[in-house]
Amino acid sequence: MDFTPSEAQQAVVDLAERIMGDHLDMGRHLAVEDAGGWFDRDLWEDLASAGLLGIALGTDVGGSGLDAVALALLLRVQGSHVAPLPLLPSSVAALIVDRHGSDEQRQRLLPDVVAGGSILTVAVQEFLDDRLSEPSTTFRDGLLYGTKVVVEHLDAASLLLVTVRTPDGPRCALVHPTAAGLTRVEGTSTRRQPVWEVTFDATPAEPIGDDTTAGALIDHLRLGICATQLGVTERALSMTAEYTSTREQFGRPIATFQAVTQRLADQFINVGGIRLTTLVAAWRLAEGLDASEDLLIAKWWASERATEVAHATQHCHGGIGVARDYPLHRYTLWNRHLTASLGAGSQTLLSLGNLLATR
């Protein structure tokens, strides 16, 4: 098991780092936030022009033919820049269409995703339901019935990929966001991002994949969340190390105080755990191995231990850490959002226990 990026994977990281680093500064973040859409379309177009929106898709639809590790590394870069983009849901949904859709669906949907003209999103979470693999939203006779919550980027999406229950078990279906019988209620997530509650009432939908598709979607979403959280926590910790090395009290940097040093050392270990478990899960997915346990372990680290990172980095910054024109608070808000996505630590631990009980 070698986690050294391949030449192609490293090229993806370097290119994404350069584009996002050059584009996103404090002024740009503030401008996007003030616009209220939580979507930097100019940056999205730059990523599309660079070929980064289809890195894990087949070459026959315009993608680069790379694997889940490459996608995880790209999402890690997004997290390190807290870039307001639909990169996670769109990339994962497109990957599922590529791996599980028919040739007709792949050729019809994916070239426009690679070009940046079409954005996909996902709808998997439901009210008070920890069993993501057993959705209550039903699909029968070509129609959807039920409700999904915390649906991101619905305002920009061309299609939703929805997990559904059928007589043959969990499946996935594609739904147009303006389809008949679809209603939406807008809310706001912890990172001040618009999210929607979406209700389907005899809403026409298109089936996709087989009995493995819903599970594959959830697996890749978990990996994407962990990879993004890895980027968030790595950058928050490095930012805090830099700040405490220059912020002085009593004539010396606060990083020299034992209490600060020990607390940040603990976070270094926590971030290392998030990194290791995420890369293990990504490698197993890319190799076609069962990664269900590894993904739940990684998600626990990306929830419980990431929360400790958020608290420590915020605390070591003091009041400046919550200033709107200082970057740390965005990392804290992203951390909290990702921590709860697809279930926080206790929910993830319950899912892992239930899984182990069936082994």
N, C-alpha and C positions, 0 to 999 in steps of 0.2 A: 504494500500500500504506500504509494509515493505521491505526496501532495505538491510536489514541485510542478508549477504550471508548465504545460507544453508551450512550444513556441507560438502556436496559434492562440492559445488561451492567454498568454502574456501579452500578445499583440492586442487582444480585445481589451484587457485591463488598461494598457498604456494609452490606447486611443480614447477609451471612455474617460479616463482620468484627465487627459488633456482637454477634451471637449467640455466636460462638466466644470473642470477647474477654471478654464478660460471664460466660460459663460456666466457662472454663478458667483457673484459677489454680494455684499450686503445690500447694495442698492437694487440689484436684480431681485433678490429675495423679497425685499420690501415692496417692490413694484408689483410682483406677482400676487403677494398677499393682499395688497390694497385693491387689486383688480377683482378679488373675490372668487376666482375660478379654480384656484389650487391646481393650475396646469400651465406649465411654461411651454407653450406651443412652439416658440422659436427654437428652444433646446430640443424638443421632440423632432423637429424637422432636421436639425443638425445631426442627431443620432441616426435618423433615417438615411440621410445623404451619405453618412459614413458606413452604412450597412450594418449597424448595430441592433436593429430591431428584429433581425431574423437570424441571429447567430446560431440558435439551436434548431432551426428549421432545415428541411431538405433543400439541397441545391436545385432541385427541379422546380421549386416554387420561389427561387431567388434567395434562399437562405445560405448560411455558411456551412451547414452540416456538422456543427459542433455538438457537444453533449451537455448534460445537466450541470457538470462542473463549470463549464464556460459561462452558462447562464447565471449560476450562483456567484461567480466572480464579478460578473457585470452588475448584478444587484448589490453586491458588497460595495462597489464603487458608488452606486446611487445612494446607498445609505451613508457613506462617508461624506457626501455632499448634501444630504437631505434634499435631493432634487425633486421638486414637485411634478412628478410624471406618473402616468399609468403603466409604468414599465413592468411591474410585478404582475398585475392581473392580465394585461394584454399578452405579455410574453408567455406566461404559463398557459393561458387559454389557447394561444396559437400553437404551442408545443403539443397540447392534447389533440387539437384538430389534425396536426401533422402526423402524429403517431397513431391516432385512433379513427380518424375520419376516412371516408371513402376517397378514392382518387378524384371524383367529381367535386366533393366538398373541399378538398385540399387545393385544387386548381382554381376553384371559384373564390375562395375566401383568403388564401394566404398571400398571394403576390401583393395585394393591396395593403396588407398588414406590414409586410417587409418594407414597402415604399412609404409607409407612414400615413397613408390616406384613410386607413380603417383601423379602429381601435376596438379591441375586445375587452370585456370584463367578465367577472365570474359572480355567481350567486350561489353560495353554499351554506351560509349560516342561517339558523332559524331560531325562533323564540324559545328560550329555556330548554335547549336541546343540545346536550354534549355529544350526542352520537352522530357525528358528521357523516359517517358511513351509512346511516339509516335515515335518509331524509323523509320528512312527512309530506312534502310537496309531491303531488301525484301527477302522473302522465298517463292518460288513457285516451284512446281513439284520436291521437294527434293533438290533444288539448291539455293544458296545464291548469292545476288547481292548487293553491296554497300561497304561503307568504315566506319571503326571504328578507333578511335584515343585513345591515351594514354592507350594502352593495356600493362599491366605490366607482367613481368616474362614469356614472350612468348618463350624465349630461353630455359626455363626449363619445360614448360607445356606439358602435354600429351594430353589435350583437352582444347578447349575454349568453354565457355558457352556464347552465343551471344543472345542479344535481337533483334527481327526481327519483320517486319510488314508482315502480311498475310491478305488474304481476310476476315478472321474471326477476325481480330484485332491483337494486339500485342501478340507475343508468344516468346518462347525461342528455341534455337537449339544448338546442340553440333557439334563442328567442330574440325577435326584433324589439328594441325598446319602445317602439310606438305601436306594437301589435294590439289588436282588439282585446279587451278584457284585462289589460295591464294598467294598474294604477300605482302611483308612487307617492311617498311622503318623505320630504327632505329633512335631514337632521345634520348634526355636526359631530365629528369624531374628536377625540382628545387632542389630535394635532391640528384642529381647526379646519379639517377637510370636510367638504360636503359628502354625506353618505345618505343612502336611501333605504327605506323599507318598501319593498316591491311586492304587490299582491297580484296573483294570477287568478282570473276567474274565466274559465273556458278560453284560455289564451292559446292561439295556435303556436305550435313549436315543431322543430325539426329534430328527430332523433339522430344521435351520433354515437358511434362506437358500439361496445358490447358490455359484458358484465364486469370487465376490468377497468372501464374508463373512469367511473366515478372515483374509485380508489386511487387511480393514477393522478387524477386532478387534485385530490386532497393531499397526496404525497408531495407533489411538486409545489403546491401552495405552501405547505409547511416548510419545505426546503427554501423557497423564496423568502419567506418571512424571516427564517433564521439567518440567511445570508445578508439580507438587508439590515437586520439587527446587529450582525457582526460589524458591518461598516459603521453603523451609528455608534456603537460602543467603543470601537477602536478610535474613532476620531474624537469622541467626547473625552476619552482618557488622555489622549495625546495633547488635546487642548488644555486639559487641566494640569498636566505635567508642566507644560510651558508656562501657564499662568502662575502656578505656585513657585516656579523657579525665579520669577521676576517680581512677584508681589512680596513686599518686605513688611515685617513687623519687628519691632525691637531691634532694628538695625541689621536684620538678616532675612533671607528668603524664607517664606513659610514652609517651603519644601524641606527645609532642614529640621523642622520640628518633628519629633518622633511620632506624635499623634497623626500628623498629616502623612508622613512617610509610610507608616504601617497601614493606614487606611487605603492609600493608593496602591500599595503593594498587594493588598487583598483584591483590589479591582483588576490589577494586572493578571492575577491568577484567574479571576472570573472571566475576563475577556479571552484568556487562553483556552479556558474550557469551552466557551461558546465557539471559538475558532475550530478547535479539534473536533468537537461533536458535529459541527456543521459540515466540515470537510469530509469526515467519515461517511456521513449520510449521503452527501453529494456523490462521492466516489461509488458507493454501493448502488445508488440509483443509476449512475452512468454505466455501471458494469452489468446492469440488468439483474442485480441481486435483490433479495427481499430486504428492504430498508425500513420497514414499518417500525420496528423497535428503535432503530437508530434515529429516525426522524422525531419520534416522541421524546427521546432522551435529549436531542438537540433543541427541541422546542422548549423543554423544561429549562434548560440552561439559558435559552434566549428569552425566557420569561422571568424566572425567579432570580437568576444571577444578574441578568440585565437590569432588573429593578434595583439591585444593590449598586450597580455601576451608576445608574441615574441619580440615586440619592447621594452617593459619595461625591461625584463630580459637581453636582449642584451645591452641596454643602461646602466643599473646598473653595468654590468661587465666591460664596457669600452673595450679597445683594446684586452684584453685577451679572450674576448668572441668569437672572430673570429679566434683564433689560432687553427690550425688543431689538435694539440696534447692536446687541452682542449675540453671537451665534449660538451659545450653549443652550438657550432655552428651547430652540428648535429640536435639538438632539434629545432633550428630555421629553418633549411632547411626542416625537416620533417613537422614542423608546416605549412610552406608555401605550401608544396605539398598537405597536407591534407585539408588545407583551400580551395584550388581551386578544389579539387576532387569532381566530380558530381555537380559542380557549386559553386562559392564563395558566399559571403553573399548577394549581391544584386540579383543574380540569384535565390538564395534560397528564398529570400523574395518575389520575383515575383511569384515563384511557389506556395508559401504559399497563397499569395493574390488570385491567380487564383483558388486554391483549395477552399478557403473560399467563393469565389463568387458562387460556385456551391452548397454550403450547403443549 
